[in-house]
């Protein structure tokens, strides 16, 4: 299956843009904020929570960073106005991290303050390992300043992650999708899974709220074992829009909180191709889903 997944990814640049858009339409809300709010409304109606992400971290100027910040203010306002159960996730490179740390701190804090005023929450997403120290630094500095409506993301494929857990009280734990050298990241799937389980056990033990972000059935099973004695308000499962929705429905029906990641924006093409290239297994999920729908018809 891994060979097939990589073959699908290799063929992506040759696939017409219109076809990629049709294939990705189930996994991206659309180009506009209206599209995102419509998807969030549908998810809420099914008992699912949402996290909204504005696509477009490939910025090159401070004005672009401030423009994305403005879009997050718009998202928070619409969530508030429409009474939706959703928060936001930000990628720090989109807020200016690679341009100026102070600019990123300024834009991030503005989003966090706006969210707090609306009783909402901001998740600082994690990107490649070159950003990890700065992301955690900004997260910890916001907490130290009294901003409690902000959470971090940790990736179990990074060898350092077990050492980053201390003191964190709200964490989204995922495997990680960026290509990293073996000296800093586990390359064996079983090692990544084992570290995910160890980190989840540690976070639960230290009393953190955990977003368990995985589509891996083995890890879902392990997570269910680890949280079986916890009250529902101590954790949630998280999945990507359009990926394993039937399993998500099952988790909700069993009484678990479940949040769906809802990306939207005009940079949908770059996101679609990059996401699949960074995670060939995701390409396999997409292809299997598409072929399944075709054969059912």
Protein Blocks (a to p, Z undefined) as FASTA:
>chain_A
ZZmmmmmmmmmmmpcfklmmmmmmmmpgbjbfklmmmmmmmmmmnopacddddehibccb
fklmmmmmmmmmmmmmmmmmnopacdddddfklnopmmomklmmmmmmmmmmmmmmnopa
cddddddfklmmmmmmmmmmmmmnopabbccdddfkbmklmmmmgopabdcddfbjadcd
fklocfbfklmmmmmmmmmmmmmmnopacddddfbfklmmmmmmmmmmpcfklpccddde
hiaklmmmmmmmnopacdddddedjklmmmmmmmmmmmmmlmmmmmmmmmmmmmmZZ
